[in-house]
Amino acid sequence: MEIDGKAYISDKHKAEKFAKTYRSFSKLPTRKEDNNRAAGRDDIPYEMIKNLGPKAQDMLLDIYRRCWRGEGIP
């Protein structure tokens, strides 16, 4: 992943950059908890995942399935 000319290779750094980008444009609150549900290490709140549109839900489900099949984290 490349942002502003800098490459991010580790999954941890990619997740951190994704979370930072998400927080910058999200209209949802970036709380650590939502109805007693804590955000993961990526700081993405449950509300964001809950409110994804159908296309984004399908894409996320595909990522989860690939991970469970042992294809690694994209």
C-alpha positions in Angstrom: 0.0 0.0 0.0 1.3 3.4 -0.9 0.1 6.7 0.6 1.7 10.0 -0.3 4.7 8.3 -1.8 5.4 6.1 1.2 5.0 2.4 1.1 3.4 0.5 4.0 4.2 -3.2 3.9 3.1 -4.8 7.2 -0.5 -5.6 7.8 -0.4 -3.7 11.0 0.7 -0.5 9.3 -1.8 -1.0 6.5 -4.6 -1.4 9.1 -3.5 1.7 11.0 -3.4 3.8 7.8 -6.9 2.5 6.8 -8.3 3.4 10.2 -6.7 6.9 10.1 -8.1 7.5 6.6 -11.5 6.2 7.7 -11.6 8.4 10.7 -10.8 11.4 8.6 -14.0 11.2 6.5 -16.4 9.2 8.6 -19.5 10.8 9.9 -19.8 8.1 12.5 -18.3 8.6 15.9 -14.9 7.0 16.4 -15.6 5.6 19.9 -13.8 2.6 21.3 -17.0 1.1 22.3 -20.5 0.7 20.7 -23.2 -0.9 22.8 -20.5 -2.7 24.8 -18.7 -3.7 21.6 -15.1 -2.6 21.4 -13.5 -1.6 18.1 -10.7 -3.9 17.0 -7.1 -3.0 16.7 -7.9 -1.1 13.5 -10.2 1.3 15.5 -13.0 0.6 13.0 -16.3 0.9 15.0 -19.0 -1.7 14.9 -21.3 0.9 13.4 -19.2 1.3 10.3 -19.3 -2.4 9.5 -23.0 -2.6 10.4 -23.9 0.2 8.0 -21.9 -1.0 5.0 -23.8 -1.1 1.7 -24.4 -4.4 -0.1 -21.4 -4.2 -2.3 -19.0 -3.4 0.5 -20.5 -6.2 2.6 -19.9 -8.6 -0.2 -16.3 -7.4 -0.6 -15.7 -7.7 3.1 -17.2 -11.2 3.3 -15.0 -12.2 0.4 -11.9 -11.0 2.3 -13.0 -12.9 5.4 -13.6 -16.1 3.4 -10.1 -15.9 1.8 -8.5 -15.4 5.2 -10.4 -18.5 6.6 -9.2 -20.5 3.6 -5.6 -19.7 4.5 -5.0 -17.3 1.7 -3.7 -14.6 4.1 -4.8 -11.1 4.7 -4.9 -9.0 1.5 
